[in-house]
Amino acid sequence: SVIGVAAVDETEQIFLPNGSGSDVDFAAPGLAVYSTYKWQSYATLSGSSMAAAYISGLAALRPEQYQNAGIPVSPGKMVMDLNLSARDLGTTGWDPVCGYGMPDGRRVSQVPVE
């Protein structure tokens, strides 16, 4: 399963060089992120690659909760949980710029495991 991620800045405004369209599922912080870089160094980077790490981290929280409840988890359930925790940033509902919005770490961990 693939999750499309758009980057937003610290004020939750879309990072304009992002692509948009039917592949965008969520938005996440992705502007001016201090990250590892080439040759064992660090750099401040921007874009959907930086935002994707945020979404990956949130998605990684869920399998343990399902395992502890004895419930099998699927990629589809994980995406639905991110969706249920997302705060809408653009047009109400899904839109091609921000997808379903920005998932919230605290809220995703509180989505009932079913």
SULCOR-V35094 format. One record per helix or strand of 2 or more residues. SS is the DSSP state (h for helix, s for strand). FROM is the first residue (numbers start at 1). LEN is the number of residues. If there is no record, write none. Layout:
ss->SS from->FROM len->LEN
ss->SS from->FROM len->LEN
This chain:
ss->s from->5 len->4
ss->s from->26 len->4
ss->s from->33 len->5
ss->s from->41 len->5
ss->h from->48 len->22
ss->h from->75 len->11
ss->h from->105 len->6
